[in-house]
Amino acid sequence: MNPKCRRRRSVRAMSPVIGEVLMIALTLSVGFATWAWIGGSASHSEANLNGTVVRNLNQLNENYAIVYANFSRSADHSVTLWFYNYGNNEVNVKQIFVDNGTLTNPPITVLSSTIVLDCGYCLNISARGTVRITLNVSSFIFLSGVSYQFKAVGMYGSTTTYEETR
């Protein structure tokens, strides 16, 4: 037999085997790449969902209200707010807004002389407790007969509002 024919036959005989091995290797590599991509996406989605659930639970656990506001008779820039925590967890209020319908005061963020972890100078209200805070709002002169709205924002984003007329 001619050596050229023999070589050609052996190459032809190896070609289907090499083709099958390459197809199996390609299929396995694509499969592993897909598996790794899906695993990474799933863990990322799981972490996002976990963070969202924890934030929502923390926000739902902030149960507080402004129950009374008293304007100072001697100082036109001063008001005292009473907060009540009707939940079973302590609450930290991080901002208070004062609004009279035409002018909104920038948020008051220094509400305490001590720093609360992850909150800053927040107003701490213990579980089932009350606390009062006197605000000196220099940008307002609290006028008689005008309605003022007080909005408090908790550490996790829950809000409560209270309206009082001086």
C-alpha positions in Angstrom: 0.0 0.0 0.0 1.1 3.5 -0.7 2.5 5.3 2.4 0.6 8.5 1.5 -2.7 6.6 1.6 -1.8 4.9 4.9 -1.0 8.2 6.5 -4.2 9.8 5.2 -6.2 6.9 6.6 -4.7 7.2 10.0 -5.3 10.9 10.1 -8.9 10.3 9.1 -9.2 7.6 11.7 -7.9 10.0 14.5 -10.0 13.0 13.3 -13.3 11.7 14.8 -11.7 10.8 18.1 -10.0 14.2 18.4 -13.2 15.9 17.4 -15.2 14.1 20.1 -12.6 14.9 22.8 -12.6 18.6 21.8 -16.4 18.7 21.8 -16.5 17.1 25.3 -13.9 19.5 26.6 -15.7 22.5 25.1 -19.0 21.3 26.6 -17.5 20.8 30.0 -15.7 24.2 30.0 -18.9 26.0 28.9 -20.8 24.1 31.6 -18.4 25.1 34.3 -18.3 28.7 33.2 -22.1 28.8 33.3 -22.2 27.2 36.7 -19.7 29.7 38.1 -21.6 32.6 36.7 -25.0 31.4 38.1 -23.4 30.7 41.5 -21.9 34.2 41.6 -25.2 35.8 40.6 -27.1 33.9 43.1 -24.8 34.8 46.0 -25.0 38.5 45.0 -28.8 38.4 44.8 -28.9 36.6 48.2 -26.7 39.3 49.8 -28.8 42.1 48.4 -32.0 40.4 49.6 -30.6 39.9 53.0 -29.6 43.5 53.3 -33.0 44.7 52.2 -34.8 42.5 54.7 -32.6 43.6 57.6 -33.1 47.3 56.7 -36.9 46.8 56.5 -37.0 44.9 59.8 -35.0 47.7 61.5 -37.2 50.3 60.1 -40.3 48.5 61.2 -38.9 48.2 64.7 -38.6 52.0 65.0 -41.9 52.7 66.8 -41.9 56.3 68.1 -44.0 59.4 67.9 -43.7 63.1 68.7 -46.5 63.5 71.2 -46.3 67.1 72.2 -44.6 70.4 71.2 -44.3 73.4 73.6 -43.2 76.8 72.3 -41.1 78.9 74.7 -42.8 82.1 75.9 -39.5 83.8 76.5 -37.6 82.8 73.4 -39.1 83.1 70.0 -36.6 80.6 68.5 -37.2 77.8 71.0 -39.5 74.8 71.0 -39.5 71.7 73.2 -40.6 68.4 71.7 -41.7 65.2 73.6 -41.0 61.8 72.0 -42.6 58.6 73.0 -41.2 55.2 72.0 -44.1 52.7 72.0 -42.0 49.8 70.8 -39.9 47.2 72.5 -36.6 48.4 71.1 -34.6 51.5 71.7 -34.9 54.1 68.9 -32.4 56.7 67.7 -33.7 59.8 66.0 -31.0 61.3 63.7 -32.8 64.3 62.1 -35.6 66.8 62.9 -37.1 69.1 60.3 -39.1 72.1 61.2 -41.6 73.5 58.6 -44.1 76.3 58.7 -45.6 75.7 55.2 -43.4 78.4 53.5 -40.0 77.7 54.9 -38.3 74.4 55.8 -35.4 74.6 58.2 -32.4 72.5 57.3 -32.4 69.3 59.3 -31.2 69.5 62.8 -28.7 66.6 63.3 -26.9 67.4 66.6 -29.6 66.1 68.9 -27.4 64.8 71.8 -24.1 65.5 73.4 -23.0 61.9 73.1 -22.3 59.9 70.0 -24.5 56.8 69.3 -22.8 54.1 67.4 -23.6 54.2 63.6 -25.8 57.2 64.1 -23.8 60.2 65.3 -25.3 62.7 67.7 -28.7 61.1 67.7 -31.5 61.4 70.2 -31.8 58.0 72.0 -35.3 56.9 73.2 -35.3 53.8 75.4 -38.0 51.1 74.9 -41.4 52.3 76.1 -39.8 55.5 77.2 -40.2 59.2 76.8 -37.7 61.9 76.2 -37.8 65.6 75.5 -35.5 67.8 73.6 -35.4 71.6 73.4 -34.6 73.0 69.9 -33.2 76.5 69.3 -34.1 77.1 65.7 -32.3 80.3 64.7 -33.9 80.5 61.2 -37.4 80.6 62.7 -39.3 83.1 64.8 -42.2 81.1 66.0 -45.2 83.4 65.5 -48.5 83.1 67.3 -51.3 81.6 65.2 -49.0 79.9 62.7 -49.0 76.1 62.4 -45.6 74.4 62.5 -44.8 70.8 61.4 -42.1 68.8 63.0 -40.7 65.7 61.2 -38.4 63.3 62.9 -36.3 60.7 61.0 -35.1 57.6 62.7 -31.7 56.0 62.3 -33.1 53.4 59.8 -35.3 55.9 57.9 -38.7 55.7 59.6 -40.4 59.1 60.0 -43.0 60.6 62.2 -44.6 64.0 62.0 -46.4 66.3 64.4 -48.2 69.6 63.9 -48.7 72.3 66.5 -50.0 75.8 66.3 -48.3 78.4 68.5 
